[in-house]
Amino acid sequence: MFTLLFVAFVPFLVASTAPPTTFDLSADNPVSYILGQQEDSALQELMNRRTDGRCGPGIGKCPDGYCCSTAGYCGNTKNHCRSPDCQIDYGHCDAHQSPGGPPTDTIPRPKLGEVPYGPQTIRSCTIPGTIALTYDDGPHQYTSDLLDILDKHHAKATFFITGNNNGKGEIDTGEQWISLVQRMHSQGHQIASHTWSHQDLSKITEDQRRVQILWNEVALRNILGGFPTYMRPPYSSCTPESGCLNDIGVLGYHIILYDIDTEDYRHDSPDMIQVSKDIFDKNLARGKASDSSWLVITHDIHEQTVHNLTEHMLEKLSKDGYRAVTVGECLGDPEEFWYRNDDRVESHLRLRMPSNSSGAKIVSRDGVCGSGISCTGSSFGPCCSKNNRCGNSTAHCGDGCQPDSGMCSGSSKSDNSQHSGQHILSGTGKTALKSGVTRSTPKDLYAAGLILVSLLIFLA
């Protein structure tokens, strides 16, 4: 009997000590977006791998390490593997590589201010005389020039940033992209999220949507010390039927769309960009600055948008009496509500956070506490639990209660057992991207296996 048990246990030990890999983000691998693909994958999964060079829906997946291109061919070139064209459900993609650092999923997400959060969408500005120019998909090779142009016109804009798209690599590992994002913020522009790798959020699973949002948070946190409360879904696609709007709302985001689409992505040539200029001009002609405002979508990955269209829009809006401002400003949202801080990073990196002139902490309106949000005076209860929730039970006010964020009974100490700050795929374990979930490390599993084997030998 011992022999049978030991033989059955050996594969478990082998699989548990396998080195970490990049994540498999495919929709039919709902657990692997947390754990990564293991050596003990189902036999059927291996049988589905293609060997004839083709891949995609109705065909199958590429062999391990190969990417399925948008045209349905397996390969490992940049054109095969770059997101979002690479088919994440049918092979490896560059976006399967996660950003480094601790996850952001445990950071409190109170819904502060008067601007609506998801599932409600925002399509227009509310402050007359303002125009919010927004730029999607960057940073890119033209973004530096764009910042120069905006600065020359004393204009502010909002950048909806994608973490790893169009083959540019992860934004938090390339000095070129890090410096650009930091420059955006230092010059007073607004940083917002456009997901990790620009997938259509209406066509992927709930787990995949969480990865798209949370990984981009980690990358932006690594650069700035915090992450945005504003986002725009890629392709402006986020349907209620898919659950996308609700999912984004749960994560505490304002969902920003637009009321002027310049269609610059269709007209990126010197001869065609006039079409986008005309679209902008015709929309402005529908109102006056005294009673109108506009929310404009463009893309800083296109040369004509940066070097041609932007100059035209800035000159036109100024002539018509408008101001070029951020989305937050055109909605009347105070700047301290645009970001969420991560207290685990050095203080000099931290973004502007909610505050008031009296220095008193903001009272929680949704039962979430911590990071400057207090339960004192909250309708949910006066105590902030170790799980960042307001309440009045022993679980909230007793052991682990956070005295800096509310009242506590006795001298309970705050819980410091959250994420250790390791890489999401560090050698000491793969940390889950879901709140409150922790995973055993390979060393833990190996030790447990030795104990079990010793026990079996003793019993035999």
N, C-alpha and C positions, 0 to 999 in steps of 0.2 A: 504493500500500500504506500509506503514511504517513497519507493521508486517512482510510482505513478504520480504522486503529488509533486515530487521534486521536478520531474520532467515537465509537468504542466506549468510549473512556476518559472522555469528558466526563460522562456520567451518574454514573460512579464519583466524580468530583471533586465534583459537585453533592451527591450523597448524603453524602459524607464531611464536607462542611462544614455540613451541616444543624444547626440549633441543637438542644440537648438538649431532650427532652420527658419527661413522666412515663412510668413503666414500664407496659407492657402485661403484666398478670399472667395472661392467659388460658392455659388448659392447652394450647391448640393453637399457642401461640407460645413454644416452650421456650427460645429464645435471647433473646427480647425482655425477659424479666424481668431480664436483665443489661444489654442494650444500649438498651432503649427502642424504640418503634416508629419506623421510618425511612421516608423518602419513597419508597424503592424497594421498598415492600412488594409482595408478589406480586399480580398482577392478580386472581387468584381471591379473594384476601382482600377486595379492594374490591368485587367482584361479590357477595360474601356479605352486604354491608351492606344493612340493610333501609331502605325508604323509606315503609312503610305504618304506622309507629308501633308495630309489634309486634316482639317479640324473644324469644329463649330457645331451648331444645332443640327441634330439628326445625323451627325457624322461621328463625333467623339472628341476625346482630348488628345493633346500632344504628349509625347513621352516626357518624363520628368526632366526639368531644366529647360524645356523648350516653350516658346510663346506662340500663341495662336493669333495671327495677324487679323486685321479687320477684314481681309479678303479670304480668310479661312485657310491659311497655310502655316505650317509649323516651322519655326526657325528661332534663332537666337540673336539676330541683329537688332539694332536700335529701332528700326522700322517695324519689326515684328513685336517688340516688347514694350514700346512706349504707350503709356496710357493717355487718354481714355480709349484709343483705337484698339489696343490689345484686348482680346476677349477674356475677361477674368475668370469665366466659368469653364474655360477649355484649355487652360495651360498656365504657365508662369507669366507674370507681367512685372514691369519695373515697380509698379505701385504696391506689389506684395511686400516690399521692404518697409518695415515700420520705422518711424522716427525714434530716436533714443530718448531716455529719460523716463521718469515715473509717469504713469497714466494720470489723466485729469478728471476721471469719472467721479472721484469722491469729493471734488471741490463743490461747495454749496452753490446753488443756482437760483437765488431769489429773483423774483420778477419785479424789479424796481422801476419807478417812474410811471409816466402816463401813456407811453407809446405801447401799443398792443404787441404782445408776443404771439408766437404760433400757438394754436393752429391758424390764427388769423393772418392774412397776408397784407402787405402794405404796397400800394401801387402808385402813390402820389405823395408829394410834400404837403405840408399844412401851413407853412409860414409864407405869406405873400412876398413877392420880390426876390425869392431865392430859387436858384437852380442847382440841383445836385448832380454834378457830372460823376458818373461811376465807371470804373474800368475793371473788367473781368479777366481772369485767366493768368494774370501775371504773378510774380515779376517776370520780365522777359528782357530781351536785348535792347528794346527801345524804351524801357521804363525810366532809365536815367535821364534820357532826353526829355521825356514827358515831365519829370519833376522839375527840370530846368525851365520848361515852358510855363508850367503852373506858377513857379516862383516869380518869373518875370512879370506875370499878370497879377500877382498878389492874390491868386485864386487857390481855393481848397477843393479837394476831391476825395472820393472814397474808393479804396482799392479792395475789390473782392478777390482774395488771394487763394490760389490753388497750390497745394503742398508739393505735388510731384506730377506734372503733366507735360505733354509735348516733348518728352525726352530731356527735360532740363535737370533732372535729378532732384533729390530732396532739398527743399529750400533751407533747411537748418544745418546742412553740412557744407554748402558751397559759400565761400566768403562773398562772392559776387552778390548772391541773393540775400544773404544776411545783412550786408551793408545797405542794400537798397530798401529792405523792409524797415530797418532802423531809421534810415533817412526819411522815409515816408512819414513815420510817426514823429520824428523830431521836427519836421517842417509843418506839423499841424494837420496833416491829412488823416483821414480815418481808415483804420485797418479793419476789414471784415472778412468773413470766411466764404470760400467758394468750394469747399470740401477738399479732401486729400488728393484725389486723382480724377475729378471731373466725371464721375459716373452719373448716369441718369437715375436719380433717387426714386423715381416712380417705378423703375423696372428692376430694382434689386430688393433683397430681403431686408427685414428690419435689422438683423444683425449686421449686414453689410452697410446699411445706412449709419449705424452707430460707429462703425470703423471709419467711414468716410468723414464723419464729423469729429470724432475723438482724436484720430491721428493728426488731423490738421490743427486741432487745439494744442497737441503736444509740440508740434513743430513750431507754431507761433509762440508758444510759451518759452521754448528753448531760445528763441531770438529776442523776445520782448519782455519776458517775465510774466506774461498773462495772455489771455485769449479773448476774442471779441464776443459780444452778445448779438451782433448783427451778422446775417448770412444771406446769400442768394443761392438758390438751388441751380446747379448746372442745367443749361437749356431752359431755365425757368420752369422746370418740370418737378412738381411735387403735388401729386393729386391726393384728395381726401380718400379716394377708394383704395389706394395703395397703403394707406396708413402713414404716409410721409409727413403730412402737415402736423398730425398729432405727435409723431416721433420727434420732430424738430422742436415743437413746443415744449415737450417734456424736458428736452435738453436746455431750455431756457434761451431761445433765440428769437429775435425779430426776423421775420421772413420778408425780405425786400425784393420787390419786382420793379416795375417802371411804368411810366406813361408816355415816354418817347423812346422808341426803338430806332436808332439811327441806321440799323442794318449794315453797319460798317464791315462786318465779316463777309458780306456779299460784294463789297465794292472796294476791295483793297488794291486799287491801281490808280495811277494819276488820272486816267481818263474816266474812271467810274466813281471816284469818291465824291464828285459833285452831287450825285444822287443822295448821299447821306447828308450833305450840307443842306440840300433842298428840303429833306424831311425835317431837319431841325428848324429851319427857318419857317416852314409852313405851320409847324406846331406853335411856335412862339407868336405867330401872327393871329392866333386864335384868342389871345388875351393880352392884358397889360400887366406890367410889373406891380401895379398898385393892388391888384386883386388876383393875381395868378402866381403859380409856382410849378416847377417841373422836375421830374426825376428821370434822368437820361441814362441809357445803357450804351456803353461802348466797350472796346477791348484793346488793351495796351500791347497785345501781341501782334498787332497789325501796324505796319510802318505808316501807311497813309492816315490811319487814325491819329497817330502821335504827331507826325510831322506836317499834317495838312488839316485834317478835320478839327483837331483840338484848337489850333490857332483861330480857325474860323468861328467856332462856337464861343470861345472866350471874347472875341471882338464883338460878335453879334449880341451876346447877352448883356455885355457892358453897355453897348450902344442903346439897348432897349431898356436900360435901367435896372437890370437884375444883378445880383451878387452870386458868384460861384462859391458854394459852400458844401460842407459834408452832408451826408444823409442825416446824421444825428442832428445837425443844426437846422436843417430844413424841416425837421419834425418837431423842433423845440425840445429835444431831449438833452439834458445836461451831459457834458462830456464825461463826468465821473460814472455814468451808467453805461458807457460804451464797451467796457472791458470787465473781465473777472481776473483777479490776481491769483497767483499761486504763491503762498507764503513759504514754500519750500525753496524758492530761489533767492538769490542775494537781493537785498533791499534796493540796490541801485538799478536793478533791472525792472522793478515793479512798475506797472502801468498806473495811470490815474485811477483811483478807486472811490466809491461813494463816500462822501463826507458832508458835514454841514458846519456852519460857522460856529456853533456852540461847542463842537468837539464831541457831542453825544453820539452814541452809536445808533444806527438806523434800526427801527423795530421791524422784526420779521412780519411780513404780510401773508406768507404762504407756508409757514411752519418750518422753513429751512433757516439754519443759523450758522454762525461761525464766520470768519474772515470779515469782521466788521459789522455783522448782522446780529442783533441781540434778540433774545426771547423776552426780555423784561418789557412788559407792557403788551406782549403779543396775545392775541385771542386764543392761540393754541396752547399756551402755558408758559410759565416763567423760566423754565430750566432748559438748557441746551445739552442734549445727550451726546454721547461719544460718536453717534452716527449723524450728528448735525441736524437733529430734529427737535423742535420745541414741544414741551409737554409738562405735565405735573405729576407723573407717576414716579415710583422709585427708580425705574429704569432710566428716566430722564434726569432726575435730581440727585441720584445716588452715585455709585461708583462709575467713574468715567465722565461725569458731568463737567462741562466746560465753564468755569467761573468767569472767564473773560467775555462770555457771550450770554450771560444770564445768571439766575440765582441757582445755588446748589445747597444741598443739605449736608452738614458736617464739613469735613475737609477733604472731600473727594478730589482725586487728581484726574486731570484730563488724560484721555487715552492717547497714547503715542504709538499705537501698534498699527498705524496705517502703512501705506506703501513706503518702502525703504529708499526710494530714489534710484533704484537700479534700472537698467535698460529694460524695455518691455520684453526683449528677447535675450536677456543676460544669461550668462552661463550658470547662474544660480537659480534659474527658474523662469518660467514664462508667466508673467503676471496677467491676469484676466483683465479685460477692458469693461468689466461690469462691476457696479458698486458692491462692495462687501464680499467679493469673491476672491479667495486666495488659492494658490495651487502649491502642492508639495513639490519640492525640488527633487531632481534625480538622486542626490545624495540621501535625502530623506527616505525615498522609496527603496533605495538599495539597502539602507540600514534596516528598514522594516522587513525587507526580504530576508536578510541574514538572521534576524531574530526569529522569524517564522520558521526558517529552515532548521535553526537550532532547536526550536520547540518540537518540531516533528521528529528530529533525531532522538531527542530525549524521550518522547512518547513511544517511539518504536522500540 
